[in-house]
């Protein structure tokens, strides 16, 4: 099984995830791919075999008012082919998670049109990289718009209008405040779309009361037998939050302390919570290997810490991920971690 992290390499602040220059400076996908090449080298050196690319990898490529950027994906065909070949050679699984502005179930047709345009561009990049069906686009159902059943139906209707190369890549994730695993399973029944199980989201949003093992098992079964599923795991933040508010009496800002919101992601993964999940799901693990994208705030540092924790505390679970004491790369030095 692979463990992965998203976008930013915290141990290496010098490794950029994408060309973030403003449009006036003519940013380009080719520059982003140079950065990605360095990230792949870093992942290979650290034994990390799954990585989520920035959704801004191709800057302004679908911006409706900036046609000068619309051909950059085709212009980068050779570079995309090379980076895909490198990822395959290193056995690094790549994916995208389009931004929160991608809303296939929006009542506004223009928003849906823009969303499809973004999805099509990212699917095209994966296709030009020559990546197999494990390389996916992860999206959420979208907004409720005061009518959950209608919102789900609109997603289904949009799915059937998607270009074929987008449907081949798109997977659907349960979220933490709007659409549960049961909602996504209903949509799967109407479309056949593959599903992502998010462990923390399931605890935050599960009005149907589906057990974790039951829900995860049903989600795994939405994937073809010859394609390895993936899931998301994170731990909730537990510390107090500092909130700045305007004092009603003085009109001046003041800082107050508030309890945590359980939808927030912690900096690191609580290892015993992760182990409990894997042990509860042991029959599923034995039946269907899957990969785990960690969504901790400290990203690659959290991944490396979790690997070390698994080997230290629960070597039987560490072995599930092919980990042994001599197989875990040393933790990043203190200077790198501090710089992050």
C-alpha positions in Angstrom: 0.0 0.0 0.0 1.1 3.6 -0.6 0.9 6.6 1.6 0.6 9.9 -0.1 0.4 13.7 0.6 -1.0 16.7 -1.2 0.7 19.5 -3.1 3.2 21.3 -0.8 6.4 19.7 0.3 6.9 21.0 3.8 10.3 19.5 4.3 11.6 21.4 1.2 10.3 25.0 1.0 12.5 25.4 -2.1 10.3 23.0 -4.0 7.4 24.9 -5.5 4.2 23.0 -6.4 3.2 25.2 -9.4 4.0 28.3 -11.3 2.2 30.9 -9.1 3.2 34.0 -11.0 0.5 36.5 -11.9 -0.9 36.4 -15.4 1.1 39.5 -16.3 4.3 37.5 -16.0 3.1 34.8 -18.4 3.1 31.7 -16.1 3.1 28.4 -17.9 2.5 24.7 -17.3 6.0 23.9 -18.5 7.4 25.8 -15.5 5.1 23.9 -13.2 6.3 20.6 -14.6 9.9 21.5 -13.9 8.9 22.0 -10.3 7.0 18.7 -10.4 10.0 17.0 -11.7 11.9 18.1 -8.6 9.1 16.9 -6.3 9.1 13.5 -7.9 12.8 13.2 -7.2 12.2 14.2 -3.6 9.4 11.7 -3.2 11.6 8.9 -4.7 14.4 9.8 -2.4 12.1 9.7 0.7 10.3 6.5 -0.4 7.0 8.3 -0.9 5.0 6.7 -3.7 1.8 8.8 -4.0 1.4 12.6 -4.6 -1.5 14.9 -5.3 -0.5 17.6 -7.8 -1.6 21.2 -7.4 -4.9 22.0 -9.0 -3.2 25.2 -10.3 -0.6 23.2 -12.2 -1.7 24.8 -15.5 -2.2 28.5 -14.5 -5.1 30.3 -16.2 -5.5 27.4 -18.7 -9.3 27.6 -18.5 -9.8 31.3 -17.6 -12.6 32.5 -19.9 -11.1 36.0 -20.3 -7.5 34.9 -20.9 -7.4 33.0 -24.2 -3.6 33.4 -24.4 -3.3 30.6 -21.8 -5.8 28.2 -23.4 -3.2 26.2 -25.5 -0.6 25.6 -22.8 -1.6 22.0 -22.2 -1.2 21.1 -25.8 2.0 23.1 -26.0 3.4 21.1 -23.1 2.7 17.6 -24.6 6.3 16.5 -24.6 6.9 17.7 -21.1 3.7 16.0 -19.8 4.7 12.7 -21.6 8.1 12.9 -19.9 6.8 13.6 -16.4 4.2 10.8 -16.7 7.0 8.3 -17.8 9.1 9.4 -14.8 6.2 8.9 -12.4 5.5 5.4 -13.8 9.2 4.5 -13.6 9.3 5.7 -9.9 6.0 4.0 -9.2 4.5 7.2 -7.9 0.8 7.5 -8.1 -0.4 10.9 -9.2 -3.8 12.6 -8.9 -5.6 15.9 -8.8 -8.2 17.3 -6.4 -9.9 20.2 -8.4 -10.7 23.3 -6.4 -13.8 24.0 -4.3 -15.1 26.1 -7.2 -15.7 23.0 -9.3 -19.5 22.4 -8.7 -21.1 20.0 -11.0 -24.5 20.3 -9.2 -24.7 24.1 -9.2 -28.2 25.4 -10.3 -26.4 28.0 -12.5 -25.5 26.4 -15.8 -22.5 28.7 -16.3 -20.9 27.5 -13.1 -21.4 23.9 -14.3 -19.9 24.8 -17.7 -16.8 26.3 -16.0 -16.5 23.3 -13.8 -16.5 20.9 -16.7 -13.9 23.0 -18.4 -11.6 22.7 -15.4 -12.1 19.0 -15.1 -11.5 18.4 -18.8 -8.2 20.3 -18.6 -6.9 18.2 -15.6 -8.1 15.0 -17.2 -6.3 16.0 -20.4 -3.1 16.5 -18.5 -3.3 13.0 -16.9 -4.1 11.5 -20.4 -1.1 13.3 -21.9 1.0 11.9 -19.1 0.0 8.4 -20.2 -1.1 7.5 -16.7 -3.5 4.6 -16.0 -6.9 4.6 -14.3 -5.3 5.0 -10.8 -4.6 8.6 -11.7 -7.9 10.3 -10.8 -9.7 13.6 -10.3 -11.2 13.7 -6.8 -14.3 15.9 -6.4 -17.2 16.5 -4.0 -20.9 16.5 -4.7 -21.0 20.3 -4.2 -23.7 22.5 -2.6 -27.0 21.5 -1.0 -28.9 24.6 -2.3 -31.7 24.0 0.2 -32.7 20.7 -1.4 -30.3 17.7 -1.0 -32.2 15.2 -3.2 -32.4 17.7 -6.0 -28.7 18.6 -5.6 -27.8 14.9 -5.9 -29.9 14.5 -9.0 -28.3 17.5 -10.6 -24.9 15.9 -10.1 -26.1 12.7 -11.8 -27.4 14.7 -14.7 -24.1 16.6 -15.1 -22.2 13.3 -15.0 -24.0 12.0 -18.0 -23.1 15.1 -19.9 -19.4 14.9 -19.1 -16.8 14.2 -21.8 -15.7 10.6 -21.8 -12.2 11.3 -20.8 -13.4 13.1 -17.7 -15.8 10.3 -16.7 -12.8 7.9 -17.0 -10.9 9.9 -14.4 -13.5 11.4 -12.0 -14.1 10.0 -8.5 -16.4 11.3 -5.9 -15.7 11.8 -2.2 -18.0 12.1 0.8 -17.6 15.4 2.6 -17.9 16.7 6.2 -20.9 19.0 6.2 -23.1 18.4 3.2 -23.0 14.9 1.5 -22.3 11.7 3.4 -20.9 8.4 2.2 -24.5 7.2 1.9 -25.2 10.1 -0.5 -22.2 9.3 -2.7 -23.2 5.6 -2.7 -26.6 6.6 -4.0 -24.9 8.7 -6.7 -22.7 5.7 -7.6 -25.8 3.6 -8.0 -27.1 6.1 -10.6 -23.8 6.7 -12.4 -21.2 4.0 -11.7 -18.7 6.7 -10.6 -15.9 5.4 -8.4 -15.9 6.7 -4.8 -13.4 7.9 -2.3 -14.0 7.2 1.4 -12.8 10.0 3.7 -12.5 8.7 7.3 -12.7 12.0 9.1 -15.5 13.3 6.9 -17.5 10.1 7.7 -17.3 10.8 11.4 -18.4 14.4 10.9 -21.2 13.7 8.4 -23.0 10.3 8.8 -26.7 10.9 9.5 -27.6 7.5 8.1 -25.5 5.8 10.8 -23.4 3.7 8.5 -20.6 1.9 10.3 -17.1 2.8 9.2 -16.2 -0.7 8.1 -19.6 -1.1 6.2 -19.3 2.3 4.5 -15.6 1.8 3.6 -16.3 -1.7 2.2 -19.1 -0.5 0.0 -17.0 2.3 -1.3 -14.1 -0.1 -2.1 -16.5 -2.2 -4.1 -17.2 0.8 -6.5 -13.7 0.3 -8.0 -13.0 -2.2 -10.7 -11.0 -5.3 -9.6 -8.0 -4.3 -11.7 -7.7 -0.7 -10.3 -6.4 0.0 -6.8 -8.7 2.2 -4.7 -7.6 5.0 -2.6 -9.0 6.7 0.5 -8.4 9.8 2.6 -7.3 9.9 6.2 -6.7 12.7 8.6 -7.0 13.4 12.3 -9.1 16.3 13.7 -7.5 19.3 15.4 -7.9 19.2 19.2 -6.3 22.5 20.3 -8.1 25.7 21.2 -8.6 28.2 18.3 -7.8 31.9 18.5 -10.6 34.0 16.9 -10.4 37.7 16.4 -13.7 39.4 17.0 -14.9 43.0 17.2 -15.7 44.0 20.8 -19.3 45.2 20.9 -18.5 47.8 23.6 -15.3 49.3 22.4 -15.5 48.5 18.7 -11.9 47.3 18.8 -10.7 43.8 17.7 -10.0 41.3 20.5 -8.8 37.8 20.6 -11.0 35.1 22.1 -10.4 31.3 22.5 -12.8 28.8 21.1 -13.0 25.0 21.2 -11.9 23.1 18.1 -14.1 22.3 15.1 -13.8 18.6 14.4 -13.9 19.2 10.6 -10.5 20.9 10.9 -7.4 18.8 10.0 -4.6 18.3 12.5 -1.0 19.0 11.7 -0.1 15.3 12.1 -1.9 11.9 12.0 -2.8 10.4 15.3 -1.1 7.0 14.8 -3.2 4.9 17.2 -6.4 6.2 15.5 -5.0 5.2 12.1 -4.0 1.7 13.5 -7.5 1.2 15.0 -9.0 2.0 11.6 -6.8 -0.5 9.8 -7.3 -3.2 12.4 -11.1 -2.7 12.3 -10.9 -3.0 8.5 -8.5 -6.0 8.5 -10.8 -8.2 6.4 -11.1 -5.4 3.8 -7.3 -4.9 3.8 -6.8 -8.6 3.1 -9.4 -8.7 0.4 -8.7 -5.4 -1.4 -5.4 -3.5 -1.1 -5.8 0.3 -1.2 -3.7 3.4 -1.0 -4.1 6.2 1.6 -3.8 9.9 0.9 -3.0 11.7 4.2 -4.6 15.1 4.5 -2.7 16.4 7.6 -1.6 20.0 7.6 2.1 19.1 7.7 1.7 17.0 4.6 4.9 15.1 3.8 6.3 15.6 7.4 3.1 14.0 8.7 3.5 11.1 6.3 7.1 10.4 7.4 6.2 10.8 11.1 3.3 8.3 10.7 5.6 5.8 8.9 8.1 6.0 11.8 5.3 5.7 14.4 3.9 2.6 12.7 7.3 0.9 12.7 7.9 2.0 16.3 4.6 1.1 17.9 2.7 -1.4 15.6 5.1 -3.2 13.3 2.4 -5.6 12.2 0.4 -2.7 10.7 3.6 -1.1 9.4 4.2 -4.3 7.4 0.9 -3.7 5.6 2.7 -0.7 4.0 5.9 -2.6 3.3 7.6 -0.8 6.2 10.4 -2.2 8.2 12.8 -0.3 10.6 15.5 -0.3 7.9 13.0 0.7 5.1 11.8 4.0 6.6 13.8 7.0 5.5 15.2 9.1 8.3 13.0 11.9 9.5 13.8 15.3 7.9 16.4 17.2 9.9 15.3 19.8 12.3 16.3 22.7 10.1 14.1 21.5 7.3 11.2 20.8 9.5 11.5 24.2 11.3 11.7 26.0 8.0 8.4 24.5 7.0 
